[in-house]
Amino acid sequence: MPEQLLLLVTILIAVGFDFTNGFHDTANAIATSVSTRAVSPRLAVLIASVLNLAGAVITVVFFQAKVSNTIGKIVSFKAGLVVIIAALLGAIVWNLVTWYLGLPSSSTHALVGGLSGAAIAAAHGLSGVKADEFWKTVLSLVISPPVGLLVAAILMTALLIFLHGARPAPLNRTFRSLQILTGALVSYSHGANDAQKTMAVMTLALVATGHLTTFQVPVWVVLLSASAIAFGTYAGGWRIIRTLGWRIYKLDPATGMAAQLTGAAVIQFATQFGLPVSTTHVITGSVIGAGASQRLSALRWGVGANIVTAWVLTIPAAGLTAWVAYAILSTAGLRG
């Protein structure tokens, strides 16, 4: 296959991954708002998609593509197009599997696993991955959910103490209004962090084909990635919305607001330092933390255990899928 055509295929697959990232992660921003009836599902999805787009564009244009730079350093060699395609296929397949099962797994974990698996296959060993960059990324992915859990629990506990004795009805109305704002913050933060991962893959493909001499995200890549994740968000991921919004803990407006505010803060902090965190994991941790501060017995720990299992499996599963995809593509004679 001619290199230019293969590059086009790579970019189209990257857009496909970005789209699945958007509809897979819609729940991060809107599940809590929808479950507490702070906003209607369709309006919530529309707000989330617009702010995903805004977050991706504004963050990269004004604050640099720090997360993209981190993702771009995981592979230890100049990755060819076949490596990148295999990585994307591994991530997309896992995204679709967990979406079908209704599990809020991480698109970021899936992409990191896909890149690692494809790079290991291409290099015929672990030397295909930069160990320090890989573990730095994994560490940020592992630490961020417990941070979200702890901060949300502290915030919710403080709210319970401060508002003790207040009338529930006026409080619920106030927190529902605040959820519109905090949901918007989550959407903006999601776009700011997650869209950069697809930008990184597209930029790697442009470097591989000589269209770029250094790893620097072009403006058109920013706009294309931001648009793809926004359209994916608008398509919605209703299976995962049910899991986050109802199955882990039946949220009320106060816990929903606390979880969203915490999640947005953690994601924004990570983005400013170039750390590719999982918005899915952060929000899930925040939901658990906010719920646990009220009543541990109300949490559905079996659902939480299934989610954690999906988290643990994501990187190796996506990596294995990408490894197999690379082997098949190479056997078929694709080069690049």
CORCORJO-V974996 format. One record per run of one state. SS is the DSSP state (A for helix, B for strand, O for the rest). FROM is the first residue (numbers start at 1). TO is the last residue. If there is no record, write none. Layout:
# CORCORJO-V974996
ss:SS from:FROM to:TO
ss:SS from:FROM to:TO
This chain:
# CORCORJO-V974996
ss:O from:1 to:2
ss:A from:3 to:35
ss:O from:36 to:40
ss:A from:41 to:63
ss:O from:64 to:65
ss:A from:66 to:72
ss:O from:73 to:74
ss:B from:75 to:75
ss:O from:76 to:80
ss:A from:81 to:101
ss:O from:102 to:106
ss:A from:107 to:123
ss:O from:124 to:125
ss:A from:126 to:128
ss:B from:129 to:129
ss:O from:130 to:130
ss:A from:131 to:162
ss:O from:163 to:167
ss:A from:168 to:208
ss:O from:209 to:218
ss:A from:219 to:235
ss:O from:236 to:237
ss:A from:238 to:247
ss:O from:248 to:252
ss:A from:253 to:272
ss:O from:273 to:278
ss:A from:279 to:292
ss:O from:293 to:295
ss:A from:296 to:298
ss:O from:299 to:300
ss:A from:301 to:331
ss:O from:332 to:336
